[in-house]
Every structure is written in structure tokens, then in C-alpha cells.
């Protein structure tokens, strides 16, 4: 059934667990069994992301993570 893929900056395990649970809850609320819901999180370091020709590790260097 549904496979949800999330592309994000790095985050801690607790945050990932919370996101997986909440996304699964959305689908179970629609009548889809939780066993059928798969969530895949791809967390990519900021030096591998870029916008407007600038790496996010530089663009957001002051961002609290």
C-alpha cells in the first residue's frame, strides 16, 4: 500500500520516530491498516543540499539544529 518517502536534513532518532508515527496515524485515520504503511526517511547532510548555487551548510550555517 502507501510508501511515503521524506527527503530532509539530518534529524535525531526521536524526531524521526515521531514523524513516522504521525504520518502512519494519518493513513490509519483514513482506514488503511498501519501494517500497510511504509515511511522511508532520507536525511541528507547540508553539504549535499543546495539552493541558488549555494550549499545549505553555508546558507544556513547559523540555523539551530
MARBAFI-374566 format. One record per residue (C-alpha): residue number from 1; residue in three letters; chain; x, y, z. Coordinates in steps of 0.02 Angstrom, whole numbers, plus 32768, in hexadecimal, padded with zeros to 4 digits. Example, Ala and Ser with C-alpha at 12.3 -4.5 7.8 and 13.67 -1.06 7.14 Angstrom:
REM residues 2
   vexdo   baro   sedo   east   north     up
       1    ALA      A   8267    7F1F   8186
       2    SER      A   82AC    7FCB   8165
***
This chain:
REM residues 65
   vexdo   baro   sedo   east   north     up
       1    UNK      A   8000    8000   8000
       2    UNK      A   8043    80AF   801D
       3    UNK      A   80FE    80CF   8023
       4    UNK      A   8125    817E   805D
       5    UNK      A   81D4    81C2   803D
       6    UNK      A   8215    825A   809A
       7    UNK      A   82AF    82BA   8062
       8    UNK      A   82F1    8323   80F2
       9    UNK      A   8388    836A   8148
      10    UNK      A   83D1    82FF   81D3
      11    UNK      A   8366    82EB   826F
      12    UNK      A   8372    8286   830E
      13    UNK      A   8324    81DA   8327
      14    UNK      A   829A    821A   8399
      15    UNK      A   825F    8296   8315
      16    UNK      A   8260    820F   828E
      17    UNK      A   81FB    819B   82FE
      18    UNK      A   817B    8226   831A
      19    UNK      A   816C    824C   825F
      20    UNK      A   8156    8194   8232
      21    UNK      A   80CE    8181   82B6
      22    UNK      A   806F    821D   8283
      23    UNK      A   8073    81F5   81CA
      24    UNK      A   8037    8143   81ED
      25    UNK      A   7FAC    818C   8259
      26    UNK      A   7F6E    81F3   81C6
      27    UNK      A   7F5B    8157   815B
      28    UNK      A   7F0D    80ED   81E4
      29    UNK      A   7E91    817B   81FD
      30    UNK      A   7E61    8160   8147
      31    UNK      A   7E40    80A7   8168
      32    UNK      A   7EE6    8064   8128
      33    UNK      A   7F34    7FE5   819E
      34    UNK      A   7FD5    801F   81F0
      35    UNK      A   802B    7F7F   81B7
      36    UNK      A   8011    7FB9   8104
      37    UNK      A   8064    8063   811B
      38    UNK      A   811F    8074   80FA
      39    UNK      A   817E    8114   811F
      40    UNK      A   822F    812C   80DE
      41    UNK      A   8297    81BF   811B
      42    UNK      A   832E    81F6   80B8
      43    UNK      A   8390    8272   811F
      44    UNK      A   8417    82C7   80BB
      45    UNK      A   84A2    8330   8104
      46    UNK      A   8498    83EA   80E1
      47    UNK      A   8536    83E6   8078
      48    UNK      A   84D8    8376   7FFD
      49    UNK      A   8445    83EF   7FEC
      50    UNK      A   844A    8492   7F8E
      51    UNK      A   83DA    8520   7F56
      52    UNK      A   8401    85AB   7EDC
      53    UNK      A   84B5    856D   7EC8
      54    UNK      A   84DB    856D   7F82
      55    UNK      A   84F2    84D7   7FF5
      56    UNK      A   8478    84D3   8085
      57    UNK      A   8507    84B6   8100
      58    UNK      A   853E    8568   80D4
      59    UNK      A   8495    85B6   80B4
      60    UNK      A   844D    857B   815A
      61    UNK      A   84ED    8572   81C2
      62    UNK      A   849B    85D6   824F
      63    UNK      A   8400    8568   8253
      64    UNK      A   83E7    850A   82F7
      65    UNK      A   83D9    8450   82D8
***
